[in-house]
Amino acid sequence: MFTIHLNNMHFFAYHGLHDEESVTGNSFVVDVNIKFMPAEKIRSIQQTINYAEAYTIIKKIMNKPVSLLETLAECIAEEIYTMDNRIREINVQINKLNPPIENFSGHVGVTFNKVFE
């Protein structure tokens, strides 16, 4: 089994429950790991998962505001899965770097792991 890693992707987007988040936006860091089982030895891009195509999907979803990071992570995993039926597992981690929490130092985030059978 192989794992394709797309790590430390930075986005500025408008996700969040609070009204001000839809106006001011926030910085996000996204990590996605895609596990797949190739049918044969990999010798061409068609025999693997195209990480540029996966990035395009992630970027598109990050540009559509949603209220919850959990929703966002599920959408990313579901959309990437449609790329290729050899995908067996997807792990999505999303961190909001400046959450609107008074006197809070650090970041908040979610991790979603989906196993496909």
N, C-alpha and C positions, 0 to 999 in steps of 0.2 A: 504494500500500500504506500502511496506517495502522499505528501502533504504540501500543498501550495500555500505560501505565506504572503499575505499583504499586510505589512505592519507599519505602524506609526504614520498612518495617513491623516493629514490635518485638514479639517474643514471648518469653515465659518458658516453657521446655519442658524435657523430660527425655531428650533425645537424647544418645547417646554410647556408646562401648565400655566405659568403666570403670564398675564397680559404683556408685561414689559419685555418678556423674552421674545415675543413676536415682533417687537419694535427694535430692541437693542441687539438681539442675536447673541451668539456665544461661540466659543471655540471648542471644537471636539477633536478627539483623537480616536481613530478606529483601527482595530486589528481584526483581520479575518483569516482563518485557517480552513482550507478546503482539503479534505481527505478523499482520495479516489483510488480505485483499483483499475489499472490499465489492462486492456485485453491482451497486450503483447508488449515486447520491449519497445521503449519509447525512442523513436528516431525522427519524429517530425512533430510539429505543433498540433497537428490533427489528432495525435495520439495522447495528448496531455490536456490539461485545463489551461486555457489561455488567460493568464493573469491580467492582461490588458483589457480583455473583455469583462472580466470580473470587476476590475476597477471602474469601468464605465458604468456598470450596474450600480455599484456602491455610490458613486458620485451622483447619479441620477436620483437615487433614493434619498441621499443626504440633502438634496436641494428641495425636497418636498416636506414642509414643516408638519410635524406631528406632536402631540402632547407628551407622549411617554417614550423614554428610551427603550423600554421593553418592546413596544410596537415597532419601533425603528429596527431593532435587532432582528425581530422575527421577519419583517419585510425583506431585509437584506438576505437572510438565509434562504427564504422561500424563492426569491427571485434568482439568486445564484444557482439554486438547485435546478431550475428549469434549463440551465445552460447544457447540462450533460447528465445522462442517466447512469454514468459510472461513479458519480459522487456518492459517497457513503456517509459522510459526516461533515458538518459545517459548524465552526465555532466563531461567534461574533462578539467582540468586546468593544463597547463604546464608553468613552469617558468625556464628561462635560467638565471643562477646565475651570470655569468660573461660575459655579452654581449660585443662584440668588438666595443664599442663606446668610443671614446676618452673623458677623464675626466668625465666619467659617474660613479655615485655611486648608487648602487641598483641592481635590477634585472628587466628583461622584461618578458612578458608572454602573453599567450592567454587563453581564456576560450571558450569552445565550448559546447553548449547545444543542444541535439537532442531529440525531442519528437517523439515516434513511435506510430502510430495509428493502 
